[in-house]
Amino acid sequence: MTDNRFASGQQLPPSLWAATAPAAPPTPRLTESHKTDVLVVGGGFTGLSTALHLAEAGAQVCVLESHEPGWGASGRNGGQVNPTLKHDPDDLVRLYGVERAEPLIDAVSRSADLVFELIARHGIDCQPVRSGWVQAAYSERAVAGLHARAAQWSRRGVTTELLDRAGVAARLGTEAFAGGWLDGRAGGIQPLAYTRGLVRAAQSLGAAVHGETQVTGLERRGALWHASTSTGATVTADQVVLATNGYTGPLWPGLARTILAANSFIVATQPIEGAAADKILPRGETASTSQRLLLYFRKDAQGRLLMGGRGHFADPRGPQDFAHLERSLELLFPQLGPLRYEYRWAGRIAVTRDFMPHVHTPAPGVTMALGYSGRGIALATSMGRHLAARLTGDSSSFPYPVTPMQAIPLHGLQRFYVAAGVAWYSLLDRLS
């Protein structure tokens, strides 16, 4: 059934994932005050992975989510499990040096492995397919850059495949691209179902997960943190993890100004059938373009085609705000003829100035992790595992850079940042 409502205030915004995910596990509002080892604020991939791995290590952990777990981008993204950063491995070596970069590269490279290991270990019903990710380019010059990227990962033991025009066409079912590469580590999932599976797994290990419970204040009292909430109950904890990503608010002063909360828009067709449809992403690959304003696309388990990409800064108000994605999908696959669209939705990702995930420790006992720039399934799951190890005493092997909080200059103009960035990158894409 099509549901194209765009009003704010829905407990779970309408989307393909909301319509097809298994029922959510109970995550009742917090009604009684209590003490825990670690309080996690935010019920998305970062927070739930952190909670799960903390619980596995024997820690008492409590997750508080303002809405319900998966309400933010964790339940609204494109479902692509891509173990990469915006920066290539050799760029990371130049930025951080070999000693710091290689553990980071290794953690990123293993991030998709972790996602699929958790799915298998905890029996998460999220329609996992691991047939790789194709990154495709329109021009021969851009293809050369993608092949150089593949070579960097190949030197580090990653299964890759260099694709020419015919190779991309066979993988994707479109003649639009000049070539690209296949990253064999990657795959696709139903992201809201995965999120709900992480909730169940964390709960099974003793973690407390509460929805409809907004943390309204944090106060340090002696060696402990005291969190006040919208329900009136309080949580006292030795450690606090803030994992709010693209929906970061004013809870910690200045944190929201360290990211740009950009909208990612997605459309999904009705299930497509027939010989032409069978040649599109025939093995269940996921795909994206190499443009700065990339498009990403895949099929779901029922054969729907999904297309995602950047939209304007404001939340969508109607189908007209998704027209650019529908045009792009129909240009890529003209053999399908006119397409009928069943779902349209959007969610906010957190983009940092350096396109790196950010970890901050601004006060004793407080850790913040956010800013995956659209690669949150794999990276945030990995981040949660490593944060849990750090919080339980193994800080020496933490692979992600820990940096001071730094506000983006003139952050109050972020909607203009986004609009200017879209215009600038559109020009560069046309020139490349």
BAGU-803709 format. One record per residue (C-alpha): residue number from 0; residue in one letter; x, y, z. Coordinates in nm, 3 decimals. Layout:
<sites>
+-----+--------+---------+---------+---------+
| num | residu |       x |       y |       z |
+-----+--------+---------+---------+---------+
| NUM |      A |       X |       Y |       Z |
...
+-----+--------+---------+---------+---------+
</sites>
This chain:
<sites>
+-----+--------+---------+---------+---------+
| num | residu |       x |       y |       z |
+-----+--------+---------+---------+---------+
|   0 |      M |   0.000 |   0.000 |   0.000 |
|   1 |      T |   0.133 |   0.341 |  -0.093 |
|   2 |      D |   0.170 |   0.595 |   0.184 |
|   3 |      N |   0.303 |   0.931 |   0.072 |
|   4 |      R |   0.238 |   1.139 |   0.381 |
|   5 |      F |   0.507 |   1.394 |   0.461 |
|   6 |      A |   0.380 |   1.549 |   0.782 |
|   7 |      S |   0.625 |   1.575 |   1.067 |
|   8 |      G |   0.548 |   1.429 |   1.406 |
|   9 |      Q |   0.483 |   1.071 |   1.291 |
|  10 |      Q |   0.627 |   0.824 |   1.543 |
|  11 |      L |   0.792 |   0.637 |   1.255 |
|  12 |      P |   0.803 |   0.828 |   0.925 |
|  13 |      P |   0.643 |   0.644 |   0.630 |
|  14 |      S |   0.889 |   0.458 |   0.408 |
|  15 |      L |   0.940 |   0.129 |   0.230 |
|  16 |      W |   1.133 |   0.005 |   0.531 |
|  17 |      A |   0.865 |   0.102 |   0.780 |
|  18 |      A |   0.607 |  -0.079 |   0.568 |
|  19 |      T |   0.804 |  -0.404 |   0.532 |
|  20 |      A |   1.013 |  -0.448 |   0.847 |
|  21 |      P |   0.927 |  -0.711 |   1.109 |
|  22 |      A |   0.741 |  -0.573 |   1.410 |
|  23 |      A |   0.948 |  -0.367 |   1.649 |
|  24 |      P |   1.042 |  -0.521 |   1.983 |
|  25 |      P |   0.898 |  -0.347 |   2.289 |
|  26 |      T |   1.104 |  -0.044 |   2.392 |
|  27 |      P |   0.884 |   0.113 |   2.660 |
|  28 |      R |   0.923 |   0.467 |   2.788 |
|  29 |      L |   1.155 |   0.502 |   3.085 |
|  30 |      T |   0.932 |   0.540 |   3.389 |
|  31 |      E |   1.164 |   0.460 |   3.680 |
|  32 |      S |   1.496 |   0.618 |   3.768 |
|  33 |      H |   1.796 |   0.389 |   3.792 |
|  34 |      K |   2.175 |   0.356 |   3.784 |
|  35 |      T |   2.371 |   0.202 |   3.498 |
|  36 |      D |   2.733 |   0.170 |   3.391 |
|  37 |      V |   2.685 |   0.338 |   3.051 |
|  38 |      L |   2.403 |   0.557 |   2.927 |
|  39 |      V |   2.372 |   0.565 |   2.546 |
|  40 |      V |   2.174 |   0.854 |   2.397 |
|  41 |      G |   2.038 |   0.765 |   2.055 |
|  42 |      G |   1.882 |   0.442 |   1.927 |
|  43 |      G |   2.041 |   0.417 |   1.584 |
|  44 |      F |   2.327 |   0.204 |   1.453 |
|  45 |      T |   2.597 |   0.369 |   1.666 |
|  46 |      G |   2.404 |   0.358 |   1.989 |
|  47 |      L |   2.266 |   0.008 |   1.945 |
|  48 |      S |   2.596 |  -0.143 |   1.833 |
|  49 |      T |   2.767 |   0.022 |   2.130 |
|  50 |      A |   2.503 |  -0.114 |   2.365 |
|  51 |      L |   2.518 |  -0.463 |   2.218 |
|  52 |      H |   2.894 |  -0.487 |   2.247 |
|  53 |      L |   2.897 |  -0.335 |   2.594 |
|  54 |      A |   2.640 |  -0.589 |   2.707 |
|  55 |      E |   2.849 |  -0.868 |   2.555 |
|  56 |      A |   3.139 |  -0.743 |   2.767 |
|  57 |      G |   2.926 |  -0.763 |   3.082 |
|  58 |      A |   2.853 |  -0.393 |   3.128 |
|  59 |      Q |   2.517 |  -0.259 |   3.239 |
|  60 |      V |   2.389 |  -0.031 |   2.964 |
|  61 |      C |   2.078 |   0.177 |   2.904 |
|  62 |      V |   1.979 |   0.320 |   2.563 |
|  63 |      L |   1.743 |   0.618 |   2.552 |
|  64 |      E |   1.581 |   0.720 |   2.222 |
|  65 |      S |   1.357 |   1.024 |   2.173 |
|  66 |      H |   1.123 |   0.843 |   1.932 |
|  67 |      E |   1.169 |   0.472 |   1.865 |
|  68 |      P |   1.490 |   0.294 |   1.766 |
|  69 |      G |   1.553 |   0.342 |   1.395 |
|  70 |      W |   1.342 |   0.659 |   1.377 |
|  71 |      G |   1.632 |   0.858 |   1.229 |
|  72 |      A |   1.854 |   0.778 |   0.933 |
|  73 |      S |   1.924 |   0.427 |   1.065 |
|  74 |      G |   1.571 |   0.333 |   0.964 |
|  75 |      R |   1.549 |   0.552 |   0.653 |
|  76 |      N |   1.872 |   0.499 |   0.456 |
|  77 |      G |   1.926 |   0.310 |   0.130 |
|  78 |      G |   2.031 |  -0.015 |   0.295 |
|  79 |      Q |   2.377 |  -0.031 |   0.137 |
|  80 |      V |   2.651 |  -0.183 |   0.354 |
|  81 |      N |   2.963 |  -0.019 |   0.210 |
|  82 |      P |   3.290 |  -0.052 |   0.407 |
|  83 |      T |   3.459 |   0.264 |   0.280 |
|  84 |      L |   3.523 |   0.624 |   0.373 |
|  85 |      K |   3.512 |   0.927 |   0.147 |
|  86 |      H |   3.894 |   0.918 |   0.158 |
|  87 |      D |   4.087 |   0.642 |  -0.020 |
|  88 |      P |   4.341 |   0.436 |   0.178 |
|  89 |      D |   4.646 |   0.616 |   0.039 |
|  90 |      D |   4.486 |   0.952 |   0.124 |
|  91 |      L |   4.441 |   0.835 |   0.483 |
|  92 |      V |   4.807 |   0.738 |   0.501 |
|  93 |      R |   4.903 |   1.087 |   0.383 |
|  94 |      L |   4.666 |   1.247 |   0.636 |
|  95 |      Y |   4.754 |   1.042 |   0.943 |
|  96 |      G |   5.076 |   0.855 |   0.871 |
|  97 |      V |   5.112 |   0.480 |   0.835 |
|  98 |      E |   5.101 |   0.399 |   1.207 |
|  99 |      R |   4.765 |   0.567 |   1.263 |
| 100 |      A |   4.612 |   0.515 |   0.920 |
| 101 |      E |   4.652 |   0.141 |   0.871 |
| 102 |      P |   4.452 |   0.039 |   1.184 |
| 103 |      L |   4.178 |   0.280 |   1.072 |
| 104 |      I |   4.180 |   0.139 |   0.718 |
| 105 |      D |   4.162 |  -0.214 |   0.858 |
| 106 |      A |   3.867 |  -0.127 |   1.085 |
| 107 |      V |   3.680 |   0.031 |   0.795 |
| 108 |      S |   3.760 |  -0.264 |   0.568 |
| 109 |      R |   3.620 |  -0.511 |   0.825 |
| 110 |      S |   3.308 |  -0.308 |   0.899 |
| 111 |      A |   3.084 |  -0.489 |   0.651 |
| 112 |      D |   3.211 |  -0.823 |   0.785 |
| 113 |      L |   3.091 |  -0.716 |   1.129 |
| 114 |      V |   2.744 |  -0.626 |   1.003 |
| 115 |      F |   2.693 |  -0.962 |   0.836 |
| 116 |      E |   2.848 |  -1.148 |   1.132 |
| 117 |      L |   2.599 |  -0.983 |   1.368 |
| 118 |      I |   2.312 |  -1.066 |   1.134 |
| 119 |      A |   2.415 |  -1.434 |   1.126 |
| 120 |      R |   2.500 |  -1.464 |   1.495 |
| 121 |      H |   2.179 |  -1.307 |   1.621 |
| 122 |      G |   1.949 |  -1.438 |   1.349 |
| 123 |      I |   1.845 |  -1.090 |   1.236 |
| 124 |      D |   1.566 |  -1.105 |   0.976 |
| 125 |      C |   1.674 |  -0.820 |   0.748 |
| 126 |      Q |   1.698 |  -0.975 |   0.399 |
| 127 |      P |   2.080 |  -0.966 |   0.375 |
| 128 |      V |   2.241 |  -1.000 |   0.034 |
| 129 |      R |   2.618 |  -0.979 |  -0.005 |
| 130 |      S |   2.689 |  -0.957 |  -0.376 |
| 131 |      G |   2.915 |  -0.655 |  -0.370 |
| 132 |      W |   2.891 |  -0.284 |  -0.448 |
| 133 |      V |   2.949 |  -0.140 |  -0.794 |
| 134 |      Q |   3.078 |   0.216 |  -0.815 |
| 135 |      A |   3.033 |   0.338 |  -1.170 |
| 136 |      A |   3.156 |   0.640 |  -1.364 |
| 137 |      Y |   3.025 |   0.818 |  -1.673 |
| 138 |      S |   3.362 |   0.919 |  -1.823 |
| 139 |      E |   3.681 |   0.730 |  -1.901 |
| 140 |      R |   3.880 |   0.976 |  -1.690 |
| 141 |      A |   3.663 |   0.904 |  -1.389 |
| 142 |      V |   3.688 |   0.529 |  -1.455 |
| 143 |      A |   4.068 |   0.555 |  -1.427 |
| 144 |      G |   4.027 |   0.710 |  -1.085 |
| 145 |      L |   3.796 |   0.431 |  -0.973 |
| 146 |      H |   4.038 |   0.166 |  -1.094 |
| 147 |      A |   4.316 |   0.336 |  -0.895 |
| 148 |      R |   4.089 |   0.325 |  -0.588 |
| 149 |      A |   4.025 |  -0.044 |  -0.643 |
| 150 |      A |   4.398 |  -0.107 |  -0.670 |
| 151 |      Q |   4.456 |   0.056 |  -0.329 |
| 152 |      W |   4.203 |  -0.177 |  -0.166 |
| 153 |      S |   4.329 |  -0.477 |  -0.362 |
| 154 |      R |   4.680 |  -0.422 |  -0.225 |
| 155 |      R |   4.524 |  -0.458 |   0.119 |
| 156 |      G |   4.369 |  -0.795 |   0.041 |
| 157 |      V |   4.022 |  -0.684 |  -0.064 |
| 158 |      T |   3.843 |  -0.876 |  -0.340 |
| 159 |      T |   3.784 |  -0.626 |  -0.619 |
| 160 |      E |   3.697 |  -0.643 |  -0.988 |
| 161 |      L |   3.780 |  -0.381 |  -1.248 |
| 162 |      L |   3.487 |  -0.321 |  -1.481 |
| 163 |      D |   3.485 |  -0.176 |  -1.830 |
| 164 |      R |   3.172 |  -0.048 |  -2.004 |
| 165 |      A |   3.049 |  -0.399 |  -2.084 |
| 166 |      G |   3.128 |  -0.522 |  -1.734 |
| 167 |      V |   2.926 |  -0.247 |  -1.569 |
| 168 |      A |   2.639 |  -0.300 |  -1.811 |
| 169 |      A |   2.630 |  -0.672 |  -1.726 |
| 170 |      R |   2.628 |  -0.596 |  -1.353 |
| 171 |      L |   2.386 |  -0.305 |  -1.351 |
| 172 |      G |   2.169 |  -0.353 |  -1.658 |
| 173 |      T |   2.231 |  -0.004 |  -1.798 |
| 174 |      E |   2.448 |   0.129 |  -2.080 |
| 175 |      A |   2.494 |   0.467 |  -1.912 |
| 176 |      F |   2.840 |   0.413 |  -1.763 |
| 177 |      A |   3.191 |   0.395 |  -1.905 |
| 178 |      G |   3.319 |   0.159 |  -1.636 |
| 179 |      G |   3.379 |   0.119 |  -1.266 |
| 180 |      W |   3.476 |  -0.136 |  -1.004 |
| 181 |      L |   3.319 |  -0.396 |  -0.779 |
| 182 |      D |   3.390 |  -0.407 |  -0.406 |
| 183 |      G |   3.324 |  -0.766 |  -0.300 |
| 184 |      R |   3.296 |  -0.683 |   0.071 |
| 185 |      A |   2.972 |  -0.490 |   0.036 |
| 186 |      G |   2.606 |  -0.586 |   0.037 |
| 187 |      G |   2.251 |  -0.475 |   0.107 |
| 188 |      I |   2.002 |  -0.515 |   0.392 |
| 189 |      Q |   1.662 |  -0.393 |   0.509 |
| 190 |      P |   1.802 |  -0.127 |   0.744 |
| 191 |      L |   1.507 |  -0.078 |   0.978 |
| 192 |      A |   1.481 |  -0.456 |   1.020 |
| 193 |      Y |   1.854 |  -0.464 |   1.100 |
| 194 |      T |   1.808 |  -0.186 |   1.355 |
| 195 |      R |   1.525 |  -0.375 |   1.523 |
| 196 |      G |   1.740 |  -0.689 |   1.520 |
| 197 |      L |   2.016 |  -0.501 |   1.702 |
| 198 |      V |   1.759 |  -0.393 |   1.962 |
| 199 |      R |   1.651 |  -0.754 |   2.021 |
| 200 |      A |   2.012 |  -0.874 |   2.037 |
| 201 |      A |   2.110 |  -0.605 |   2.288 |
| 202 |      Q |   1.803 |  -0.673 |   2.498 |
| 203 |      S |   1.874 |  -1.047 |   2.500 |
| 204 |      L |   2.211 |  -0.970 |   2.659 |
| 205 |      G |   2.057 |  -0.753 |   2.929 |
| 206 |      A |   2.072 |  -0.403 |   2.779 |
| 207 |      A |   1.778 |  -0.176 |   2.857 |
| 208 |      V |   1.637 |   0.006 |   2.552 |
| 209 |      H |   1.372 |   0.274 |   2.601 |
| 210 |      G |   1.192 |   0.467 |   2.328 |
| 211 |      E |   0.988 |   0.787 |   2.358 |
| 212 |      T |   1.236 |   0.906 |   2.619 |
| 213 |      Q |   1.424 |   1.222 |   2.531 |
| 214 |      V |   1.729 |   1.314 |   2.736 |
| 215 |      T |   1.669 |   1.677 |   2.828 |
| 216 |      G |   1.975 |   1.747 |   3.041 |
| 217 |      L |   2.312 |   1.609 |   3.149 |
| 218 |      E |   2.480 |   1.711 |   3.473 |
| 219 |      R |   2.806 |   1.597 |   3.630 |
| 220 |      R |   2.780 |   1.527 |   4.002 |
| 221 |      G |   3.104 |   1.404 |   4.148 |
| 222 |      A |   3.217 |   1.101 |   3.948 |
| 223 |      L |   2.875 |   1.032 |   3.794 |
| 224 |      W |   2.656 |   1.175 |   3.520 |
| 225 |      H |   2.289 |   1.242 |   3.586 |
| 226 |      A |   2.053 |   1.252 |   3.290 |
| 227 |      S |   1.709 |   1.407 |   3.315 |
| 228 |      T |   1.446 |   1.292 |   3.066 |
| 229 |      S |   1.115 |   1.394 |   2.915 |
| 230 |      T |   0.936 |   1.129 |   3.122 |
| 231 |      G |   1.056 |   1.267 |   3.454 |
| 232 |      A |   1.271 |   0.963 |   3.529 |
| 233 |      T |   1.648 |   1.003 |   3.560 |
| 234 |      V |   1.947 |   0.786 |   3.478 |
| 235 |      T |   2.274 |   0.795 |   3.669 |
| 236 |      A |   2.576 |   0.656 |   3.484 |
| 237 |      D |   2.952 |   0.631 |   3.503 |
| 238 |      Q |   2.983 |   0.689 |   3.128 |
| 239 |      V |   2.768 |   0.860 |   2.865 |
| 240 |      V |   2.777 |   0.801 |   2.488 |
| 241 |      L |   2.607 |   1.055 |   2.263 |
| 242 |      A |   2.508 |   0.886 |   1.936 |
| 243 |      T |   2.256 |   1.120 |   1.776 |
| 244 |      N |   2.425 |   1.178 |   1.437 |
| 245 |      G |   2.208 |   1.372 |   1.187 |
| 246 |      Y |   1.942 |   1.444 |   1.451 |
| 247 |      T |   2.179 |   1.596 |   1.705 |
| 248 |      G |   2.010 |   1.870 |   1.907 |
| 249 |      P |   2.113 |   2.109 |   2.184 |
| 250 |      L |   2.172 |   1.849 |   2.457 |
| 251 |      W |   2.549 |   1.906 |   2.448 |
| 252 |      P |   2.629 |   2.270 |   2.367 |
| 253 |      G |   2.807 |   2.308 |   2.035 |
| 254 |      L |   2.787 |   1.949 |   1.915 |
| 255 |      A |   2.519 |   2.015 |   1.653 |
| 256 |      R |   2.740 |   2.288 |   1.502 |
| 257 |      T |   3.015 |   2.036 |   1.422 |
| 258 |      I |   2.810 |   1.868 |   1.146 |
| 259 |      L |   2.587 |   1.952 |   0.853 |
| 260 |      A |   2.261 |   1.761 |   0.877 |
| 261 |      A |   2.189 |   1.702 |   0.508 |
| 262 |      N |   1.882 |   1.532 |   0.370 |
| 263 |      S |   1.911 |   1.216 |   0.163 |
| 264 |      F |   1.600 |   1.146 |  -0.047 |
| 265 |      I |   1.492 |   0.799 |  -0.170 |
| 266 |      V |   1.222 |   0.667 |  -0.403 |
| 267 |      A |   1.110 |   0.307 |  -0.455 |
| 268 |      T |   0.915 |   0.172 |  -0.749 |
| 269 |      Q |   0.655 |  -0.096 |  -0.745 |
| 270 |      P |   0.813 |  -0.441 |  -0.794 |
| 271 |      I |   0.945 |  -0.472 |  -1.148 |
| 272 |      E |   0.915 |  -0.795 |  -1.345 |
| 273 |      G |   1.003 |  -0.942 |  -1.681 |
| 274 |      A |   1.314 |  -1.009 |  -1.889 |
| 275 |      A |   1.433 |  -0.647 |  -1.881 |
| 276 |      A |   1.395 |  -0.630 |  -1.503 |
| 277 |      D |   1.585 |  -0.957 |  -1.457 |
| 278 |      K |   1.896 |  -0.802 |  -1.618 |
| 279 |      I |   1.907 |  -0.511 |  -1.370 |
| 280 |      L |   2.136 |  -0.583 |  -1.074 |
| 281 |      P |   2.082 |  -0.955 |  -1.142 |
| 282 |      R |   2.290 |  -1.082 |  -0.849 |
| 283 |      G |   2.159 |  -0.836 |  -0.594 |
| 284 |      E |   2.448 |  -0.592 |  -0.622 |
| 285 |      T |   2.421 |  -0.243 |  -0.476 |
| 286 |      A |   2.544 |   0.051 |  -0.683 |
| 287 |      S |   2.630 |   0.418 |  -0.679 |
| 288 |      T |   2.782 |   0.672 |  -0.912 |
| 289 |      S |   3.121 |   0.832 |  -0.866 |
| 290 |      Q |   2.984 |   1.185 |  -0.891 |
| 291 |      R |   3.034 |   1.426 |  -0.604 |
| 292 |      L |   2.655 |   1.442 |  -0.585 |
| 293 |      L |   2.626 |   1.069 |  -0.608 |
| 294 |      L |   2.320 |   0.864 |  -0.686 |
| 295 |      Y |   2.279 |   0.524 |  -0.523 |
| 296 |      F |   2.047 |   0.246 |  -0.629 |
| 297 |      R |   1.960 |  -0.118 |  -0.566 |
| 298 |      K |   1.672 |  -0.366 |  -0.562 |
| 299 |      D |   1.491 |  -0.479 |  -0.251 |
| 300 |      A |   1.387 |  -0.837 |  -0.177 |
| 301 |      Q |   1.054 |  -0.791 |  -0.359 |
| 302 |      G |   1.215 |  -0.655 |  -0.676 |
| 303 |      R |   1.148 |  -0.287 |  -0.623 |
| 304 |      L |   1.405 |  -0.046 |  -0.765 |
| 305 |      L |   1.533 |   0.212 |  -0.518 |
| 306 |      M |   1.709 |   0.534 |  -0.613 |
| 307 |      G |   1.857 |   0.774 |  -0.361 |
| 308 |      G |   2.050 |   1.099 |  -0.364 |
| 309 |      R |   2.073 |   1.445 |  -0.223 |
| 310 |      G |   1.765 |   1.662 |  -0.192 |
| 311 |      H |   1.716 |   2.017 |  -0.073 |
| 312 |      F |   1.780 |   2.110 |   0.288 |
| 313 |      A |   1.416 |   2.129 |   0.398 |
| 314 |      D |   1.225 |   1.810 |   0.464 |
| 315 |      P |   1.016 |   1.698 |   0.163 |
| 316 |      R |   0.661 |   1.825 |   0.134 |
| 317 |      G |   0.533 |   1.615 |  -0.153 |
| 318 |      P |   0.617 |   1.394 |  -0.453 |
| 319 |      Q |   0.746 |   1.691 |  -0.654 |
| 320 |      D |   1.051 |   1.704 |  -0.425 |
| 321 |      F |   1.157 |   1.361 |  -0.550 |
| 322 |      A |   1.117 |   1.425 |  -0.922 |
| 323 |      H |   1.494 |   1.453 |  -0.982 |
| 324 |      L |   1.546 |   1.098 |  -0.854 |
| 325 |      E |   1.263 |   0.958 |  -1.062 |
| 326 |      R |   1.406 |   1.123 |  -1.376 |
| 327 |      S |   1.750 |   0.978 |  -1.298 |
| 328 |      L |   1.613 |   0.628 |  -1.250 |
| 329 |      E |   1.418 |   0.639 |  -1.576 |
| 330 |      L |   1.720 |   0.773 |  -1.766 |
| 331 |      L |   1.934 |   0.486 |  -1.636 |
| 332 |      F |   1.679 |   0.219 |  -1.724 |
| 333 |      P |   1.472 |   0.339 |  -2.022 |
| 334 |      Q |   1.403 |  -0.022 |  -2.119 |
| 335 |      L |   1.157 |  -0.045 |  -1.829 |
| 336 |      G |   0.931 |   0.223 |  -1.973 |
| 337 |      P |   0.728 |   0.447 |  -1.741 |
| 338 |      L |   0.771 |   0.347 |  -1.376 |
| 339 |      R |   0.518 |   0.363 |  -1.097 |
| 340 |      Y |   0.648 |   0.474 |  -0.758 |
| 341 |      E |   0.525 |   0.320 |  -0.437 |
| 342 |      Y |   0.730 |   0.501 |  -0.169 |
| 343 |      R |   0.910 |   0.831 |  -0.126 |
| 344 |      W |   1.093 |   0.933 |   0.192 |
| 345 |      A |   1.395 |   1.114 |   0.332 |
| 346 |      G |   1.631 |   1.112 |   0.628 |
| 347 |      R |   1.914 |   1.327 |   0.758 |
| 348 |      I |   2.276 |   1.217 |   0.748 |
| 349 |      A |   2.557 |   1.391 |   0.934 |
| 350 |      V |   2.834 |   1.532 |   0.716 |
| 351 |      T |   3.156 |   1.658 |   0.875 |
| 352 |      R |   3.397 |   1.915 |   0.735 |
| 353 |      D |   3.666 |   1.653 |   0.667 |
| 354 |      F |   3.417 |   1.376 |   0.569 |
| 355 |      M |   3.554 |   1.161 |   0.853 |
| 356 |      P |   3.357 |   1.011 |   1.141 |
| 357 |      H |   3.413 |   1.226 |   1.447 |
| 358 |      V |   3.478 |   1.103 |   1.799 |
| 359 |      H |   3.496 |   1.358 |   2.080 |
| 360 |      T |   3.557 |   1.326 |   2.453 |
| 361 |      P |   3.478 |   1.680 |   2.577 |
| 362 |      A |   3.446 |   1.589 |   2.945 |
| 363 |      P |   3.543 |   1.299 |   3.170 |
| 364 |      G |   3.305 |   1.012 |   3.111 |
| 365 |      V |   3.147 |   1.158 |   2.794 |
| 366 |      T |   3.208 |   1.016 |   2.445 |
| 367 |      M |   3.047 |   1.138 |   2.123 |
| 368 |      A |   3.051 |   0.960 |   1.788 |
| 369 |      L |   2.883 |   1.090 |   1.472 |
| 370 |      G |   2.935 |   1.200 |   1.113 |
| 371 |      Y |   2.942 |   0.903 |   0.874 |
| 372 |      S |   2.862 |   1.109 |   0.565 |
| 373 |      G |   2.618 |   0.854 |   0.424 |
| 374 |      R |   2.807 |   0.532 |   0.508 |
| 375 |      G |   2.646 |   0.471 |   0.842 |
| 376 |      I |   2.541 |   0.105 |   0.832 |
| 377 |      A |   2.891 |  -0.038 |   0.820 |
| 378 |      L |   3.084 |   0.247 |   0.981 |
| 379 |      A |   2.846 |   0.311 |   1.271 |
| 380 |      T |   2.821 |  -0.060 |   1.350 |
| 381 |      S |   3.200 |  -0.076 |   1.357 |
| 382 |      M |   3.219 |   0.241 |   1.562 |
| 383 |      G |   2.989 |   0.091 |   1.825 |
| 384 |      R |   3.206 |  -0.217 |   1.862 |
| 385 |      H |   3.522 |  -0.013 |   1.904 |
| 386 |      L |   3.358 |   0.236 |   2.140 |
| 387 |      A |   3.247 |  -0.051 |   2.362 |
| 388 |      A |   3.603 |  -0.183 |   2.374 |
| 389 |      R |   3.734 |   0.163 |   2.458 |
| 390 |      L |   3.480 |   0.215 |   2.735 |
| 391 |      T |   3.557 |  -0.121 |   2.891 |
| 392 |      G |   3.929 |  -0.053 |   2.913 |
| 393 |      D |   4.087 |  -0.123 |   2.573 |
| 394 |      S |   4.155 |   0.231 |   2.455 |
| 395 |      S |   4.500 |   0.161 |   2.311 |
| 396 |      S |   4.366 |  -0.011 |   1.999 |
| 397 |      F |   4.087 |   0.235 |   1.920 |
| 398 |      P |   4.127 |   0.293 |   1.543 |
| 399 |      Y |   3.919 |   0.609 |   1.487 |
| 400 |      P |   4.073 |   0.954 |   1.542 |
| 401 |      V |   3.963 |   1.128 |   1.863 |
| 402 |      T |   3.948 |   1.502 |   1.800 |
| 403 |      P |   3.836 |   1.821 |   1.976 |
| 404 |      M |   3.493 |   1.956 |   1.893 |
| 405 |      Q |   3.517 |   2.227 |   1.628 |
| 406 |      A |   3.215 |   2.418 |   1.504 |
| 407 |      I |   3.169 |   2.463 |   1.132 |
| 408 |      P |   3.209 |   2.837 |   1.068 |
| 409 |      L |   2.879 |   3.023 |   1.018 |
| 410 |      H |   2.695 |   2.704 |   1.098 |
| 411 |      G |   2.367 |   2.894 |   1.132 |
| 412 |      L |   2.375 |   2.927 |   0.755 |
| 413 |      Q |   2.394 |   2.551 |   0.704 |
| 414 |      R |   2.099 |   2.541 |   0.466 |
| 415 |      F |   2.296 |   2.783 |   0.247 |
| 416 |      Y |   2.609 |   2.565 |   0.285 |
| 417 |      V |   2.410 |   2.270 |   0.156 |
| 418 |      A |   2.256 |   2.467 |  -0.132 |
| 419 |      A |   2.593 |   2.615 |  -0.232 |
| 420 |      G |   2.758 |   2.273 |  -0.207 |
| 421 |      V |   2.494 |   2.118 |  -0.429 |
| 422 |      A |   2.540 |   2.392 |  -0.690 |
| 423 |      W |   2.920 |   2.373 |  -0.679 |
| 424 |      Y |   2.937 |   1.994 |  -0.696 |
| 425 |      S |   2.680 |   1.990 |  -0.975 |
| 426 |      L |   2.910 |   2.216 |  -1.178 |
| 427 |      L |   3.214 |   1.998 |  -1.105 |
| 428 |      D |   3.022 |   1.686 |  -1.202 |
| 429 |      R |   2.928 |   1.843 |  -1.535 |
| 430 |      L |   3.290 |   1.940 |  -1.601 |
| 431 |      S |   3.443 |   1.602 |  -1.506 |
+-----+--------+---------+---------+---------+
</sites>
